[in-house]
Amino acid sequence: MSPMSKQSGFTLLEVLVALVIVGVALGASLRAVGSLTRNSDHLRSSMMATWSAENRLAQIRLSTTWPDIGTSNFPCPQDDLPLVCFQEVIATPNPSFRRVEVTVSDERDPERRIIKLIQVVPNAL
């Protein structure tokens, strides 16, 4: 080797800059994956809550008795999700119809409403 030859390779500074760039990219991708997971959980609970509310409204439509005016709540779990349904039956200006509101919440946090469906039910008599 002659004294004038130059060695090739990366400097410590270049390696550190590359590591910082890779670290930032990995952190951003982990954040994106976490956000997708939260969104997926929310969509799943919304879908399950909608099924519970629709099931209750279908039961009311198929029932031979007209729903009584007032409020009630009952468990309406779907799969492993502990849901609770709140039903409110309200009189309408037309006495032949009643308004039924079904609100679904997570049993672990009943104050947080997941979904609310409203339907007007005719008197079948």
N, CA, C and O atoms as a Tinker XYZ file with bonds, in Angstrom:
   500  protein
     1  N      0.826000   -1.180000    0.000000    73     2
     2  CA     0.000000    0.000000    0.000000    64     1     3
     3  C      0.869000    1.242000    0.000000    63     2     4     5
     4  O      1.820000    1.354000    0.772000    81     3
     5  N      0.549000    2.112000   -0.821000    73     3     6
     6  CA     1.328000    3.347000   -0.869000    64     5     7
     7  C      0.735000    4.350000    0.101000    63     6     8     9
     8  O     -0.453000    4.262000    0.410000    81     7
     9  N      1.495000    5.276000    0.580000    73     7    10
    10  CA     1.009000    6.262000    1.539000    64     9    11
    11  C     -0.083000    7.155000    0.976000    63    10    12    13
    12  O     -0.774000    7.797000    1.767000    81    11
    13  N     -0.287000    7.244000   -0.311000    73    11    14
    14  CA    -1.276000    8.129000   -0.907000    64    13    15
    15  C     -2.619000    7.439000   -1.146000    63    14    16    17
    16  O     -3.572000    8.117000   -1.530000    81    15
    17  N     -2.745000    6.110000   -0.936000    73    15    18
    18  CA    -4.009000    5.432000   -1.212000    64    17    19
    19  C     -5.054000    5.804000   -0.166000    63    18    20    21
    20  O     -4.735000    6.031000    1.001000    81    19
    21  N     -6.282000    5.859000   -0.601000    73    19    22
    22  CA    -7.383000    6.275000    0.272000    64    21    23
    23  C     -8.230000    5.058000    0.618000    63    22    24    25
    24  O     -8.536000    4.249000   -0.258000    81    23
    25  N     -8.615000    4.918000    1.891000    73    23    26
    26  CA    -9.450000    3.806000    2.302000    64    25    27
    27  C    -10.912000    4.146000    2.018000    63    26    28    29
    28  O    -11.332000    5.294000    2.167000    81    27
    29  N    -11.685000    3.131000    1.605000    73    27    30
    30  CA   -13.099000    3.365000    1.347000    64    29    31
    31  C    -13.904000    2.770000    2.489000    63    30    32    33
    32  O    -13.434000    1.872000    3.186000    81    31
    33  N    -15.140000    3.281000    2.682000    73    31    34
    34  CA   -16.020000    2.811000    3.750000    64    33    35
    35  C    -16.877000    3.962000    4.252000    63    34    36    37
    36  O    -16.832000    5.074000    3.725000    81    35
    37  N    -17.665000    3.663000    5.292000    73    35    38
    38  CA   -18.566000    4.665000    5.863000    64    37    39
    39  C    -17.944000    5.259000    7.117000    63    38    40    41
    40  O    -17.238000    4.582000    7.864000    81    39
    41  N    -18.217000    6.509000    7.325000    73    39    42
    42  CA   -17.761000    7.140000    8.561000    64    41    43
    43  C    -18.786000    6.846000    9.649000    63    42    44    45
    44  O    -19.923000    6.468000    9.368000    81    43
    45  N    -18.368000    7.025000   10.870000    73    43    46
    46  CA   -19.274000    6.800000   11.996000    64    45    47
    47  C    -20.495000    7.720000   11.904000    63    46    48    49
    48  O    -21.603000    7.300000   12.240000    81    47
    49  N    -20.318000    8.933000   11.467000    73    47    50
    50  CA   -21.415000    9.889000   11.333000    64    49    51
    51  C    -22.434000    9.402000   10.304000    63    50    52    53
    52  O    -23.638000    9.515000   10.536000    81    51
    53  N    -21.985000    8.872000    9.193000    73    51    54
    54  CA   -22.903000    8.364000    8.166000    64    53    55
    55  C    -23.709000    7.174000    8.693000    63    54    56    57
    56  O    -24.901000    7.061000    8.404000    81    55
    57  N    -23.083000    6.304000    9.447000    73    55    58
    58  CA   -23.778000    5.154000   10.012000    64    57    59
    59  C    -24.829000    5.614000   11.024000    63    58    60    61
    60  O    -25.942000    5.087000   11.042000    81    59
    61  N    -24.486000    6.586000   11.861000    73    59    62
    62  CA   -25.457000    7.095000   12.854000    64    61    63
    63  C    -26.647000    7.757000   12.182000    63    62    64    65
    64  O    -27.783000    7.575000   12.621000    81    63
    65  N    -26.407000    8.520000   11.125000    73    63    66
    66  CA   -27.509000    9.163000   10.400000    64    65    67
    67  C    -28.416000    8.097000    9.789000    63    66    68    69
    68  O    -29.639000    8.228000    9.846000    81    67
    69  N    -27.851000    7.061000    9.214000    73    67    70
    70  CA   -28.652000    5.980000    8.635000    64    69    71
    71  C    -29.476000    5.275000    9.708000    63    70    72    73
    72  O    -30.635000    4.938000    9.467000    81    71
    73  N    -28.905000    5.046000   10.882000    73    71    74
    74  CA   -29.648000    4.413000   11.978000    64    73    75
    75  C    -30.805000    5.284000   12.459000    63    74    76    77
    76  O    -31.879000    4.768000   12.769000    81    75
    77  N    -30.599000    6.588000   12.522000    73    75    78
    78  CA   -31.674000    7.499000   12.927000    64    77    79
    79  C    -32.812000    7.456000   11.912000    63    78    80    81
    80  O    -33.983000    7.429000   12.290000    81    79
    81  N    -32.473000    7.449000   10.635000    73    79    82
    82  CA   -33.507000    7.403000    9.591000    64    81    83
    83  C    -34.303000    6.099000    9.687000    63    82    84    85
    84  O    -35.531000    6.119000    9.603000    81    83
    85  N    -33.625000    4.984000    9.859000    73    83    86
    86  CA   -34.304000    3.696000    9.989000    64    85    87
    87  C    -35.174000    3.671000   11.245000    63    86    88    89
    88  O    -36.291000    3.154000   11.213000    81    87
    89  N    -34.672000    4.225000   12.347000    73    87    90
    90  CA   -35.447000    4.265000   13.588000    64    89    91
    91  C    -36.714000    5.085000   13.452000    63    90    92    93
    92  O    -37.765000    4.678000   13.947000    81    91
    93  N    -36.641000    6.230000   12.794000    73    91    94
    94  CA   -37.827000    7.074000   12.577000    64    93    95
    95  C    -38.841000    6.346000   11.693000    63    94    96    97
    96  O    -40.042000    6.395000   11.960000    81    95
    97  N    -38.368000    5.677000   10.652000    73    95    98
    98  CA   -39.273000    4.943000    9.762000    64    97    99
    99  C    -39.961000    3.797000   10.508000    63    98   100   101
   100  O    -41.157000    3.573000   10.319000    81    99
   101  N    -39.231000    3.078000   11.344000    73    99   102
   102  CA   -39.845000    1.990000   12.116000    64   101   103
   103  C    -40.858000    2.519000   13.129000    63   102   104   105
   104  O    -41.915000    1.920000   13.325000    81   103
   105  N    -40.537000    3.635000   13.768000    73   103   106
   106  CA   -41.480000    4.233000   14.726000    64   105   107
   107  C    -42.775000    4.659000   14.050000    63   106   108   109
   108  O    -43.861000    4.457000   14.593000    81   107
   109  N    -42.657000    5.252000   12.858000    73   107   110
   110  CA   -43.853000    5.676000   12.126000    64   109   111
   111  C    -44.690000    4.469000   11.700000    63   110   112   113
   112  O    -45.919000    4.519000   11.756000    81   111
   113  N    -44.039000    3.390000   11.278000    73   111   114
   114  CA   -44.805000    2.213000   10.860000    64   113   115
   115  C    -45.487000    1.550000   12.051000    63   114   116   117
   116  O    -46.603000    1.049000   11.907000    81   115
   117  N    -44.859000    1.531000   13.211000    73   115   118
   118  CA   -45.509000    0.976000   14.404000    64   117   119
   119  C    -46.726000    1.810000   14.806000    63   118   120   121
   120  O    -47.751000    1.266000   15.217000    81   119
   121  N    -46.608000    3.104000   14.686000    73   119   122
   122  CA   -47.739000    3.985000   15.002000    64   121   123
   123  C    -48.903000    3.730000   14.041000    63   122   124   125
   124  O    -50.061000    3.707000   14.457000    81   123
   125  N    -48.594000    3.538000   12.764000    73   123   126
   126  CA   -49.637000    3.271000   11.772000    64   125   127
   127  C    -50.326000    1.934000   12.053000    63   126   128   129
   128  O    -51.548000    1.834000   11.937000    81   127
   129  N    -49.564000    0.918000   12.417000    73   127   130
   130  CA   -50.155000   -0.391000   12.725000    64   129   131
   131  C    -51.060000   -0.289000   13.954000    63   130   132   133
   132  O    -52.136000   -0.886000   13.977000    81   131
   133  N    -50.639000    0.457000   14.969000    73   131   134
   134  CA   -51.474000    0.652000   16.155000    64   133   135
   135  C    -52.774000    1.354000   15.822000    63   134   136   137
   136  O    -53.829000    0.991000   16.341000    81   135
   137  N    -52.707000    2.352000   14.962000    73   135   138
   138  CA   -53.912000    3.074000   14.552000    64   137   139
   139  C    -54.861000    2.154000   13.781000    63   138   140   141
   140  O    -56.073000    2.198000   13.994000    81   139
   141  N    -54.328000    1.334000   12.904000    73   139   142
   142  CA   -55.171000    0.397000   12.158000    64   141   143
   143  C    -55.848000   -0.607000   13.085000    63   142   144   145
   144  O    -57.007000   -0.964000   12.874000    81   143
   145  N    -55.137000   -1.059000   14.102000    73   143   146
   146  CA   -55.709000   -2.003000   15.055000    64   145   147
   147  C    -56.857000   -1.363000   15.824000    63   146   148   149
   148  O    -57.904000   -1.986000   15.998000    81   147
   149  N    -56.677000   -0.131000   16.284000    73   147   150
   150  CA   -57.756000    0.572000   17.006000    64   149   151
   151  C    -58.970000    0.771000   16.103000    63   150   152   153
   152  O    -60.104000    0.566000   16.535000    81   151
   153  N    -58.738000    1.167000   14.854000    73   151   154
   154  CA   -59.848000    1.360000   13.922000    64   153   155
   155  C    -60.579000    0.051000   13.657000    63   154   156   157
   156  O    -61.806000    0.032000   13.563000    81   155
   157  N    -59.844000   -1.024000   13.538000    73   155   158
   158  CA   -60.460000   -2.331000   13.307000    64   157   159
   159  C    -61.328000   -2.740000   14.499000    63   158   160   161
   160  O    -62.432000   -3.253000   14.312000    81   159
   161  N    -60.841000   -2.519000   15.716000    73   159   162
   162  CA   -61.630000   -2.835000   16.911000    64   161   163
   163  C    -62.901000   -2.000000   16.972000    63   162   164   165
   164  O    -63.964000   -2.508000   17.331000    81   163
   165  N    -62.794000   -0.717000   16.622000    73   163   166
   166  CA   -63.968000    0.158000   16.639000    64   165   167
   167  C    -64.998000   -0.283000   15.599000    63   166   168   169
   168  O    -66.196000   -0.315000   15.881000    81   167
   169  N    -64.535000   -0.620000   14.409000    73   167   170
   170  CA   -65.461000   -1.079000   13.371000    64   169   171
   171  C    -66.141000   -2.383000   13.765000    63   170   172   173
   172  O    -67.326000   -2.575000   13.494000    81   171
   173  N    -65.400000   -3.273000   14.398000    73   171   174
   174  CA   -65.978000   -4.543000   14.841000    64   173   175
   175  C    -67.054000   -4.306000   15.889000    63   174   176   177
   176  O    -68.135000   -4.889000   15.804000    81   175
   177  N    -66.776000   -3.456000   16.878000    73   175   178
   178  CA   -67.777000   -3.198000   17.918000    64   177   179
   179  C    -68.991000   -2.474000   17.340000    63   178   180   181
   180  O    -70.115000   -2.727000   17.772000    81   179
   181  N    -68.789000   -1.582000   16.376000    73   179   182
   182  CA   -69.928000   -0.909000   15.729000    64   181   183
   183  C    -70.797000   -1.899000   14.969000    63   182   184   185
   184  O    -72.025000   -1.827000   15.020000    81   183
   185  N    -70.158000   -2.817000   14.271000    73   183   186
   186  CA   -70.919000   -3.817000   13.518000    64   185   187
   187  C    -71.712000   -4.718000   14.463000    63   186   188   189
   188  O    -72.882000   -5.002000   14.210000    81   187
   189  N    -71.088000   -5.164000   15.539000    73   187   190
   190  CA   -71.764000   -6.037000   16.504000    64   189   191
   191  C    -72.912000   -5.293000   17.199000    63   190   192   193
   192  O    -73.975000   -5.871000   17.424000    81   191
   193  N    -72.706000   -4.031000   17.533000    73   191   194
   194  CA   -73.759000   -3.240000   18.173000    64   193   195
   195  C    -74.929000   -3.029000   17.214000    63   194   196   197
   196  O    -76.088000   -3.074000   17.628000    81   195
   197  N    -74.633000   -2.801000   15.949000    73   195   198
   198  CA   -75.699000   -2.636000   14.955000    64   197   199
   199  C    -76.518000   -3.912000   14.843000    63   198   200   201
   200  O    -77.744000   -3.856000   14.747000    81   199
   201  N    -75.853000   -5.058000   14.855000    73   199   202
   202  CA   -76.577000   -6.327000   14.807000    64   201   203
   203  C    -77.498000   -6.480000   16.009000    63   202   204   205
   204  O    -78.637000   -6.925000   15.868000    81   203
   205  N    -77.009000   -6.110000   17.194000    73   203   206
   206  CA   -77.834000   -6.228000   18.403000    64   205   207
   207  C    -79.065000   -5.339000   18.308000    63   206   208   209
   208  O    -80.174000   -5.780000   18.613000    81   207
   209  N    -78.880000   -4.091000   17.886000    73   207   210
   210  CA   -80.013000   -3.170000   17.769000    64   209   211
   211  C    -80.997000   -3.637000   16.699000    63   210   212   213
   212  O    -82.210000   -3.593000   16.906000    81   211
   213  N    -80.480000   -4.080000   15.567000    73   211   214
   214  CA   -81.367000   -4.569000   14.507000    64   213   215
   215  C    -82.127000   -5.821000   14.948000    63   214   216   217
   216  O    -83.296000   -5.993000   14.604000    81   215
   217  N    -81.463000   -6.692000   15.706000    73   215   218
   218  CA   -82.155000   -7.883000   16.223000    64   217   219
   219  C    -83.321000   -7.486000   17.111000    63   218   220   221
   220  O    -84.404000   -8.062000   17.004000    81   219
   221  N    -83.116000   -6.509000   17.990000    73   219   222
   222  CA   -84.186000   -6.077000   18.892000    64   221   223
   223  C    -85.337000   -5.457000   18.113000    63   222   224   225
   224  O    -86.502000   -5.739000   18.395000    81   223
   225  N    -85.021000   -4.616000   17.138000    73   223   226
   226  CA   -86.084000   -3.997000   16.344000    64   225   227
   227  C    -86.834000   -5.041000   15.523000    63   226   228   229
   228  O    -88.044000   -4.919000   15.335000    81   227
   229  N    -86.145000   -6.053000   15.038000    73   227   230
   230  CA   -86.818000   -7.135000   14.311000    64   229   231
   231  C    -87.739000   -7.913000   15.244000    63   230   232   233
   232  O    -88.839000   -8.296000   14.847000    81   231
   233  N    -87.297000   -8.153000   16.495000    73   231   234
   234  CA   -88.162000   -8.837000   17.465000    64   233   235
   235  C    -89.439000   -8.040000   17.702000    63   234   236   237
   236  O    -90.524000   -8.615000   17.795000    81   235
   237  N    -89.315000   -6.723000   17.800000    73   235   238
   238  CA   -90.492000   -5.873000   18.030000    64   237   239
   239  C    -91.425000   -5.928000   16.824000    63   238   240   241
   240  O    -92.641000   -6.030000   16.987000    81   239
   241  N    -90.861000   -5.860000   15.599000    73   239   242
   242  CA   -91.691000   -5.914000   14.393000    64   241   243
   243  C    -92.424000   -7.251000   14.272000    63   242   244   245
   244  O    -93.570000   -7.292000   13.823000    81   243
   245  N    -91.769000   -8.338000   14.670000    73   243   246
   246  CA   -92.362000   -9.670000   14.532000    64   245   247
   247  C    -93.272000  -10.047000   15.690000    63   246   248   249
   248  O    -94.015000  -11.025000   15.603000    81   247
   249  N    -93.222000   -9.286000   16.764000    73   247   250
   250  CA   -94.020000   -9.592000   17.944000    64   249   251
   251  C    -95.496000   -9.330000   17.667000    63   250   252   253
   252  O    -95.853000   -8.445000   16.889000    81   251
   253  N    -96.344000  -10.122000   18.322000    73   251   254
   254  CA   -97.790000   -9.921000   18.163000    64   253   255
   255  C    -98.314000   -8.885000   19.151000    63   254   256   257
   256  O    -99.467000   -8.468000   19.039000    81   255
   257  N    -97.501000   -8.459000   20.111000    73   255   258
   258  CA   -97.931000   -7.437000   21.077000    64   257   259
   259  C    -97.252000   -6.114000   20.745000    63   258   260   261
   260  O    -96.110000   -6.071000   20.287000    81   259
   261  N    -97.982000   -5.055000   20.989000    73   259   262
   262  CA   -97.461000   -3.711000   20.755000    64   261   263
   263  C    -96.554000   -3.337000   21.919000    63   262   264   265
   264  O    -96.898000   -3.628000   23.064000    81   263
   265  N    -95.407000   -2.704000   21.675000    73   263   266
   266  CA   -94.494000   -2.389000   22.781000    64   265   267
   267  C    -95.090000   -1.340000   23.725000    63   266   268   269
   268  O    -95.689000   -0.358000   23.287000    81   267
   269  N    -94.913000   -1.565000   25.013000    73   267   270
   270  CA   -95.394000   -0.613000   26.017000    64   269   271
   271  C    -94.505000    0.628000   26.030000    63   270   272   273
   272  O    -93.299000    0.544000   25.799000    81   271
   273  N    -95.114000    1.772000   26.300000    73   271   274
   274  CA   -94.357000    3.023000   26.406000    64   273   275
   275  C    -93.494000    2.962000   27.665000    63   274   276   277
   276  O    -93.948000    2.542000   28.729000    81   275
   277  N    -92.256000    3.384000   27.519000    73   275   278
   278  CA   -91.334000    3.382000   28.654000    64   277   279
   279  C    -89.931000    2.982000   28.231000    63   278   280   281
   280  O    -89.637000    2.835000   27.045000    81   279
   281  N    -89.070000    2.810000   29.231000    73   279   282
   282  CA   -87.681000    2.451000   28.961000    64   281   283
   283  C    -87.347000    1.116000   29.610000    63   282   284   285
   284  O    -87.944000    0.721000   30.612000    81   283
   285  N    -86.391000    0.442000   29.022000    73   283   286
   286  CA   -85.890000   -0.812000   29.585000    64   285   287
   287  C    -84.473000   -1.016000   29.077000    63   286   288   289
   288  O    -84.064000   -0.422000   28.079000    81   287
   289  N    -83.734000   -1.860000   29.775000    73   287   290
   290  CA   -82.419000   -2.244000   29.288000    64   289   291
   291  C    -82.232000   -3.732000   29.523000    63   290   292   293
   292  O    -82.844000   -4.321000   30.414000    81   291
   293  N    -81.382000   -4.322000   28.710000    73   291   294
   294  CA   -81.164000   -5.753000   28.770000    64   293   295
   295  C    -79.826000   -6.066000   28.112000    63   294   296   297
   296  O    -79.371000   -5.328000   27.238000    81   295
   297  N    -79.198000   -7.162000   28.533000    73   295   298
   298  CA   -77.938000   -7.539000   27.888000    64   297   299
   299  C    -78.196000   -8.043000   26.477000    63   298   300   301
   300  O    -79.165000   -8.761000   26.231000    81   299
   301  N    -77.333000   -7.666000   25.565000    73   299   302
   302  CA   -77.463000   -8.109000   24.171000    64   301   303
   303  C    -76.067000   -8.397000   23.606000    63   302   304   305
   304  O    -75.647000   -7.767000   22.635000    81   303
   305  N    -75.355000   -9.345000   24.212000    73   303   306
   306  CA   -73.975000   -9.606000   23.777000    64   305   307
   307  C    -73.914000  -10.180000   22.366000    63   306   308   309
   308  O    -74.840000  -10.848000   21.906000    81   307
   309  N    -72.828000   -9.910000   21.709000    73   307   310
   310  CA   -72.533000  -10.481000   20.402000    64   309   311
   311  C    -71.125000  -11.058000   20.476000    63   310   312   313
   312  O    -70.173000  -10.345000   20.793000    81   311
   313  N    -70.993000  -12.346000   20.183000    73   311   314
   314  CA   -69.713000  -13.044000   20.237000    64   313   315
   315  C    -69.107000  -12.858000   21.627000    63   314   316   317
   316  O    -69.744000  -13.221000   22.616000    81   315
   317  N    -67.910000  -12.308000   21.733000    73   315   318
   318  CA   -67.280000  -12.106000   23.037000    64   317   319
   319  C    -67.398000  -10.667000   23.515000    63   318   320   321
   320  O    -66.750000  -10.283000   24.488000    81   319
   321  N    -68.220000   -9.867000   22.839000    73   319   322
   322  CA   -68.375000   -8.456000   23.182000    64   321   323
   323  C    -69.582000   -8.280000   24.108000    63   322   324   325
   324  O    -70.714000   -8.516000   23.685000    81   323
   325  N    -69.362000   -7.869000   25.364000    73   323   326
   326  CA   -70.487000   -7.704000   26.300000    64   325   327
   327  C    -71.212000   -6.377000   26.046000    63   326   328   329
   328  O    -70.752000   -5.316000   26.467000    81   327
   329  N    -72.333000   -6.456000   25.364000    73   327   330
   330  CA   -73.108000   -5.264000   25.023000    64   329   331
   331  C    -74.365000   -5.202000   25.873000    63   330   332   333
   332  O    -74.867000   -6.222000   26.344000    81   331
   333  N    -74.868000   -3.979000   26.061000    73   331   334
   334  CA   -76.135000   -3.772000   26.753000    64   333   335
   335  C    -76.992000   -2.852000   25.873000    63   334   336   337
   336  O    -76.510000   -1.844000   25.355000    81   335
   337  N    -78.267000   -3.218000   25.716000    73   335   338
   338  CA   -79.208000   -2.445000   24.899000    64   337   339
   339  C    -80.145000   -1.660000   25.810000    63   338   340   341
   340  O    -80.650000   -2.181000   26.805000    81   339
   341  N    -80.364000   -0.415000   25.456000    73   339   342
   342  CA   -81.321000    0.451000   26.142000    64   341   343
   343  C    -82.442000    0.738000   25.149000    63   342   344   345
   344  O    -82.207000    1.268000   24.063000    81   343
   345  N    -83.658000    0.382000   25.539000    73   343   346
   346  CA   -84.807000    0.565000   24.650000    64   345   347
   347  C    -85.728000    1.615000   25.238000    63   346   348   349
   348  O    -86.055000    1.582000   26.425000    81   347
   349  N    -86.143000    2.552000   24.391000    73   347   350
   350  CA   -87.105000    3.562000   24.810000    64   349   351
   351  C    -88.247000    3.583000   23.799000    63   350   352   353
   352  O    -88.029000    3.774000   22.603000    81   351
   353  N    -89.469000    3.385000   24.297000    73   351   354
   354  CA   -90.661000    3.418000   23.454000    64   353   355
   355  C    -91.402000    4.712000   23.777000    63   354   356   357
   356  O    -91.726000    4.982000   24.933000    81   355
   357  N    -91.667000    5.512000   22.736000    73   355   358
   358  CA   -92.249000    6.851000   22.899000    64   357   359
   359  C    -93.536000    6.932000   22.078000    63   358   360   361
   360  O    -93.605000    6.423000   20.960000    81   359
   361  N    -94.545000    7.573000   22.645000    73   359   362
   362  CA   -95.791000    7.800000   21.911000    64   361   363
   363  C    -95.539000    8.809000   20.797000    63   362   364   365
   364  O    -94.679000    9.682000   20.912000    81   363
   365  N    -96.303000    8.673000   19.723000    73   363   366
   366  CA   -96.206000    9.622000   18.608000    64   365   367
   367  C    -97.521000   10.402000   18.514000    63   366   368   369
   368  O    -98.505000   10.021000   19.148000    81   367
   369  N    -97.550000   11.477000   17.741000    73   367   370
   370  CA   -98.813000   12.213000   17.580000    64   369   371
   371  C    -99.938000   11.351000   16.997000    63   370   372   373
   372  O   -101.112000   11.586000   17.281000    81   371
   373  N    -99.582000   10.366000   16.194000    73   371   374
   374  CA  -100.565000    9.440000   15.660000    64   373   375
   375  C   -100.653000    8.258000   16.632000    63   374   376   377
   376  O    -99.658000    7.555000   16.815000    81   375
   377  N   -101.802000    8.018000   17.256000    73   375   378
   378  CA  -101.902000    6.950000   18.254000    64   377   379
   379  C   -101.730000    5.543000   17.688000    63   378   380   381
   380  O   -101.631000    4.586000   18.456000    81   379
   381  N   -101.692000    5.395000   16.376000    73   379   382
   382  CA  -101.508000    4.076000   15.765000    64   381   383
   383  C   -100.028000    3.689000   15.626000    63   382   384   385
   384  O    -99.705000    2.587000   15.181000    81   383
   385  N    -99.143000    4.600000   16.010000    73   383   386
   386  CA   -97.705000    4.343000   15.871000    64   385   387
   387  C    -96.978000    4.645000   17.173000    63   386   388   389
   388  O    -97.418000    5.474000   17.969000    81   387
   389  N    -95.864000    3.963000   17.377000    73   387   390
   390  CA   -94.962000    4.254000   18.492000    64   389   391
   391  C    -93.537000    4.308000   17.948000    63   390   392   393
   392  O    -93.153000    3.570000   17.041000    81   391
   393  N    -92.785000    5.207000   18.541000    73   391   394
   394  CA   -91.374000    5.360000   18.163000    64   393   395
   395  C    -90.525000    4.515000   19.117000    63   394   396   397
   396  O    -90.654000    4.623000   20.336000    81   395
   397  N    -89.663000    3.679000   18.551000    73   395   398
   398  CA   -88.792000    2.821000   19.356000    64   397   399
   399  C    -87.342000    3.222000   19.079000    63   398   400   401
   400  O    -86.897000    3.239000   17.931000    81   399
   401  N    -86.617000    3.542000   20.147000    73   399   402
   402  CA   -85.198000    3.877000   20.043000    64   401   403
   403  C    -84.399000    2.810000   20.787000    63   402   404   405
   404  O    -84.656000    2.532000   21.958000    81   403
   405  N    -83.437000    2.223000   20.102000    73   403   406
   406  CA   -82.574000    1.224000   20.720000    64   405   407
   407  C    -81.145000    1.761000   20.673000    63   406   408   409
   408  O    -80.583000    1.997000   19.604000    81   407
   409  N    -80.578000    1.947000   21.859000    73   407   410
   410  CA   -79.203000    2.417000   21.997000    64   409   411
   411  C    -78.366000    1.262000   22.531000    63   410   412   413
   412  O    -78.765000    0.585000   23.479000    81   411
   413  N    -77.211000    1.039000   21.926000    73   411   414
   414  CA   -76.330000   -0.053000   22.336000    64   413   415
   415  C    -75.018000    0.535000   22.854000    63   414   416   417
   416  O    -74.406000    1.400000   22.227000    81   415
   417  N    -74.608000    0.032000   24.029000    73   415   418
   418  CA   -73.352000    0.458000   24.650000    64   417   419
   419  C    -72.554000   -0.762000   25.069000    63   418   420   421
   420  O    -73.086000   -1.868000   25.170000    81   419
   421  N    -71.280000   -0.546000   25.310000    73   419   422
   422  CA   -70.435000   -1.603000   25.862000    64   421   423
   423  C    -70.769000   -1.727000   27.340000    63   422   424   425
   424  O    -70.851000   -0.721000   28.045000    81   423
   425  N    -70.960000   -2.940000   27.810000    73   423   426
   426  CA   -71.331000   -3.163000   29.211000    64   425   427
   427  C    -70.263000   -2.633000   30.167000    63   426   428   429
   428  O    -70.571000   -2.238000   31.292000    81   427
   429  N    -69.009000   -2.626000   29.717000    73   427   430
   430  CA   -67.915000   -2.144000   30.573000    64   429   431
   431  C    -67.886000   -0.632000   30.663000    63   430   432   433
   432  O    -67.309000   -0.082000   31.600000    81   431
   433  N    -68.506000    0.060000   29.697000    73   431   434
   434  CA   -68.570000    1.525000   29.692000    64   433   435
   435  C    -69.936000    1.952000   29.163000    63   434   436   437
   436  O    -70.045000    2.409000   28.026000    81   435
   437  N    -71.000000    1.803000   29.998000    73   435   438
   438  CA   -72.360000    2.054000   29.497000    64   437   439
   439  C    -72.633000    3.506000   29.105000    63   438   440   441
   440  O    -73.601000    3.770000   28.391000    81   439
   441  N    -71.818000    4.439000   29.546000    73   439   442
   442  CA   -72.040000    5.846000   29.188000    64   441   443
   443  C    -71.637000    6.137000   27.742000    63   442   444   445
   444  O    -72.108000    7.113000   27.157000    81   443
   445  N    -70.778000    5.308000   27.164000    73   443   446
   446  CA   -70.306000    5.524000   25.795000    64   445   447
   447  C    -71.207000    4.771000   24.824000    63   446   448   449
   448  O    -71.169000    3.543000   24.743000    81   447
   449  N    -72.007000    5.518000   24.100000    73   447   450
   450  CA   -72.933000    4.922000   23.139000    64   449   451
   451  C    -72.174000    4.491000   21.890000    63   450   452   453
   452  O    -71.388000    5.257000   21.333000    81   451
   453  N    -72.416000    3.263000   21.460000    73   451   454
   454  CA   -71.790000    2.772000   20.233000    64   453   455
   455  C    -72.688000    3.074000   19.036000    63   454   456   457
   456  O    -72.225000    3.565000   18.007000    81   455
   457  N    -73.980000    2.772000   19.185000    73   455   458
   458  CA   -74.919000    2.978000   18.075000    64   457   459
   459  C    -76.307000    3.262000   18.635000    63   458   460   461
   460  O    -76.638000    2.848000   19.747000    81   459
   461  N    -77.116000    3.973000   17.851000    73   459   462
   462  CA   -78.510000    4.222000   18.218000    64   461   463
   463  C    -79.343000    4.088000   16.953000    63   462   464   465
   464  O    -79.090000    4.766000   15.957000    81   463
   465  N    -80.340000    3.208000   17.000000    73   463   466
   466  CA   -81.255000    3.020000   15.875000    64   465   467
   467  C    -82.667000    3.407000   16.312000    63   466   468   469
   468  O    -83.067000    3.152000   17.448000    81   467
   469  N    -83.403000    4.016000   15.410000    73   467   470
   470  CA   -84.760000    4.486000   15.698000    64   469   471
   471  C    -85.694000    3.934000   14.624000    63   470   472   473
   472  O    -85.373000    3.906000   13.436000    81   471
   473  N    -86.872000    3.492000   15.096000    73   471   474
   474  CA   -87.855000    2.935000   14.180000    64   473   475
   475  C    -89.252000    3.295000   14.663000    63   474   476   477
   476  O    -89.501000    3.360000   15.866000    81   475
   477  N    -90.154000    3.527000   13.732000    73   475   478
   478  CA   -91.563000    3.747000   14.066000    64   477   479
   479  C    -92.294000    2.446000   13.822000    63   478   480   481
   480  O    -92.191000    1.850000   12.750000    81   479
   481  N    -93.049000    2.005000   14.847000    73   479   482
   482  CA   -93.724000    0.710000   14.805000    64   481   483
   483  C    -95.236000    0.938000   14.752000    63   482   484   485
   484  O    -95.783000    1.649000   15.595000    81   483
   485  N    -95.921000    0.334000   13.761000    73   483   486
   486  CA   -97.378000    0.476000   13.714000    64   485   487
   487  C    -98.064000   -0.516000   14.634000    63   486   488   489
   488  O    -97.509000   -1.567000   14.956000    81   487
   489  N    -99.269000   -0.179000   15.052000    73   487   490
   490  CA  -100.079000   -1.104000   15.845000    64   489   491
   491  C   -100.719000   -2.086000   14.867000    63   490   492   493
   492  O   -101.438000   -1.692000   13.949000    81   491
   493  N   -100.446000   -3.354000   15.079000    73   491   494
   494  CA  -100.915000   -4.377000   14.135000    64   493   495
   495  C   -102.407000   -4.690000   14.296000    63   494   496   497
   496  O   -102.973000   -5.374000   13.443000    81   495
   497  N   -103.054000   -4.214000   15.354000    73   495   498
   498  CA  -104.471000   -4.528000   15.584000    64   497   499
   499  C   -105.380000   -3.762000   14.675000    63   498   500
   500  O   -106.599000   -3.917000   14.748000    81   499
